[in-house]
Structures are given as C-alpha cells and as structure tokens.
Amino acid sequence: MALNLAFETVGSGPPLLVLHGLFGSGSNWRSIARHLGVTHTVHSVDLRNHGASPWADSMSYAEMADDVLQLMDRLDLIAPIVLGHSMGGKTAMALALRQPARVGGLIVVDIAPVSYADTLTPFAQAMSTADVVTTASRAEVQRRLQQAVPDPGVVPFLMQNLVLHNDHFDWRINLMGICAAMPQLCGFPGELLGGRFERPVTVIAGEHSDYVAQRDGAAFAPMFPQAQVEVIANAGHWVHADQPAAFVACVKRALQQVPRRAATASAH
C-alpha cells in the first residue's frame, strides 16, 4: 500500500521532484533546492522510513516508486522531472520504468541500475547500537558513532537523523525496516530490466566514486537509451555535498535538455 510521503516545496516553475539517498531526507537538499527553485518548483521528498514520512516493514523499489506516484497524484503532477541520489536514484529509475508516461525526465545522481555489495549495513548497525535513548547529549552519540562507523566522515551525515523526542533522543529513521530491506536496496528489480524509458536521462557521477563504474553509460543504455553521464571533478558519492556549485550547474544543464512538457495541471 502506497504511503503518504512528507515533502518540502520551494520555488516556482515546472515541477522537479528530489529523492534523497539512504539515511537522508528531503531537508538535506534545502540548499540545492533553493538554487534550483529559481526556475522550477522543487518538491524535496522524504521517502518511506526516512525523515517525516511514515514507516513500513518493507521498502522495495516498486513500493517506493508507488509512494512517489501517489505523491505526484496528490500534487496533480503530469510529467515532472525526477532527480534522485543513490537509493533515491534507483527509486526514480524504477518509477520511470514502471510509469514512463508519468516522468518527464530523469536526473540520476551517482547510482546505476545494478546490484552493489552491501557496504551500508554497518552504518545502520552502528546507529542501532548507539543507545541514543539513554544518552544525555548529541556529542556523546556522535562520539559513539565515530567509534563504530567504518568511515568517520559519514558520521555528521548520519547525525542529521538524531532528533529529540520529549526528554530523550531517538532516530527519525526506521533502522529495523532498513536493515531488513538492505538486500533489496543494494539490488535493482529484475522485473524492470526489460523496460525502457525513452525520455532524457542525465547521470551525474562523482569523479572519486565507483558507483557508476562505466562512464560511457553502458549500464543504463538498454533501459535508458538517452542516458548521458556527466562526471563532477573532485567529488565522491555525495556529489551534491562535495561540489554543490558544480552539481547545481550540471543539474541546470540537464533541466534545459528536458522539454517543458512537465506541468502542474491536473493529471486526471
């Protein structure tokens, strides 16, 4: 069953949906959204089990795509451009392959429609074992994560999910649900591999990231024949955080390549 996703909106113009990656939220994209809001109405979405959106025991890409489709119906969007990073990028691709007429164009950030080794479960496990409910301060939670997380540079990003509930801290993401879904999140739905999305697709890869291993777009070509890969210099997997100015410039170029058919008129 599709969930009613939370979202933030800024700007005016044709619609642009922004889908964050694992452990992220729409609020992570506020700065980027403000820049893109000059020309587009930007809806930064919290995917299920993240941010202010509802939790669920399962989170397949088909389910997350249906969540986004329901949000599009709520907002009366016909064919918005959809930008997705990492897990959000796979969700965007799943949406485009399942409902190609409903997506005006895709911007996929540092992810491909392939399976990856699970490198993210240790982050979820570290957050689960941090015992945040009995911890007195954010600094103490951060210290515990720094001891447990393999990549300490990721800790500030994970810490954005720590919130204060009444008199104690808690995580605003469904760690149990995420851990259970990790095999699906690391993969890509096999039933979609025969699909095709014929509209413009820009893939933005970080120079120092290996998530988009084939820079010629070969992993995308069978399903996304118009896919073009742009590489951002001196950026890793979190391209938008590492090189925000270059990232925004690249997204703006991609937006100009999509026919302005996307509109906020009723989809019904």
Secondary structure, DSSP 4 states (H G I P E B T S, - for coil): ------EEEE--SSEEEEE--TT--GGGGHHHHHHHTTTSEEEEE--TTSTTSPP-S---HHHHHHHHHHHHHHTT-SS-EEEEETHHHHHHHHHHHHSGGG-SEEEEES--SS-----SHHHHHHHHTT-GGG---HHHHHHHHHHH-S-GGGHHHHHTTEEEETTEEEESS-HHHHHHHHHHHHS--GGGTT----S-EEEEEETT--SS--TT-TTTTTT-TTEEEEEETT--S-HHHHSHHHHHHHHHHHHHHS-TT---S---
